[in-house]
Amino acid sequence: MTYANHKQRSLLSLLLSYFPGTRVRARKWGIEELVILLLFSVGGILQAQNPVPAADQGRPIMFRSATIHVGDGTVMEEADILLDEGKIVSVGKDLPAPANAEIVDARSKHIYPGLIALNSQLGLTEIGAVRSTNDQRETGGVNPNARALIAFNTDSQVIPTVRSRGVLLAQITPMGGMVSGRSSMVQLDGWNFEDAVVGEDDGVHVNWPRRNSWSWETQTIGENKNYPKQVTGLMDFMKEAAAYCGTARSGDRLLKLEAMCEAIAGTKNVYVHVNGPREIMHSVKMVKEMGGKPVIVGGHESHLVAEFLKRENVPVILMSTQSLPDAQDEGVDGPYRKPALLAEAGVEFAISHGGYWQQRNLPFVAGQAVGFGLDYEQAIKAITLTPARITGIDKMYGSLVEGKSATLIVVAGDVLDMRTSQVEYALIDGRQVDLNNKQAVLYRKFKEKYSRE
């Protein structure tokens, strides 16, 4: 093959990799034609890219006369908030504004801390049905050394759609196996994962065995006879890790055991994915015996052991209220009422929605809980300050307090109400984020199309 033909075939192969359905006969295309086609193709690809990450805050910004939801349960009516150099300078009424400040009239608007999505695969998967776009799980059953952070794709087209609903931070979480790996906290407007990270490797995720299992053969729920064996296997691994971490080491490093050291020492969380009341109590006791700091994830029946969780000071990341009842004798409104029941019992809890694109409905999941007894400001806290506290980033994020990061949203309407919520401003560390996204582009496109008919 000549050099010219080789270049021709290479360009053709590149085009076909982007457009696998294209049928092109190489012998009918010259180098010049292929180059032109490639340029047009790349232009089309670039048009589909996400908005460019925002530039650093250039001058002070003052939002005036807004209703400010601090995130800790406090509400300030007709108040001002001044932001400068990516931080909150002051919050209060009739604040003086610097001479060079940008003044934004936020009268009748609501300002909230940036919402935080926990237990999310945002940026780890793009299209659930396309395996090559999924990077949320490793092969094997025990992978504490797997770090979700390094797989986080800041160019995911799902991220802007989630961001447009006010979700500005997320816990990027691995899945699968008995020990899935380590999650990290990221802000959702970075060039790469190193820009995005705000809380690196905040904890290890463990999938606790289930006492009961579903039989496809009999179509019934029966006892999981392997439960004791599965729990023993998990605890044996944790004991091995504790022995490895607690002694002076020489020779080869054992990465799977080393990755457990902070969790065993209690300096990072052990996120236990578990739902049943007996399993919750069992897992908490076992993790604490090892010296770990447990956090319940899922907790579908955590309200049944709320007194135990309160006494043991164990927080819960409660998954979506928009689900079916977990037990045959549970009322149809059971999932909606669980946040209110945990709040009444004094259990620290956050609300999550799981998945990746589903996180754009996070504020509405919290809003649904308000309709079933949860106090409004407690619902805001459950998707702002409490997630920040659980994951250890509350010194900078989660509430609108002087000195913290200027990460917030300005909303026309109620952020928890899908009918009225309209996020007009979103700032991450003082940088004004572009709220445009693929879904908004498609909406405008087809609105224009049908308005012509």
Secondary structure, 3 states (H helix, E strand, C coil): CCHHHHHHHHHHHHHHHHCCCCCCCHHHCCHHHHHHHHHHHHHHHHHCCCCCCCCCCCCCEEEEEEEEECCCCCEEEEEEEEEECCEEEEEECCCCCCCCCEEEECCCCEEEECEEEEEECECCECCCCCHHHECCECCCCECCCCEHHHHCCCCCCHHHHHHCCCEEEEEECCECCCEEEEEEEEECCCCCHHHHEEEEEEEEEEECCCCEEEECCCCEEEECCCHHHHHHHHHHHHHHHHHHHCCCCCCCCCHHHHCCHHHHHCCCEEEEEECCHHHHHHHHHHHHHCCCEEEEEECCCHHHHHHHHHHHCCCEEECCCCCCCCCCCCCCCHHHHHHHHHHHHCCCEEECCCCCHHHHHHHHHHHHHHCCCCCHHHHHHHCCHHHHHHHCCCCCCCCCCCCCECCEEEEECCCCCCCCCEEEEEEECCEECCCCCHHHHHHHHHHHHHHCC
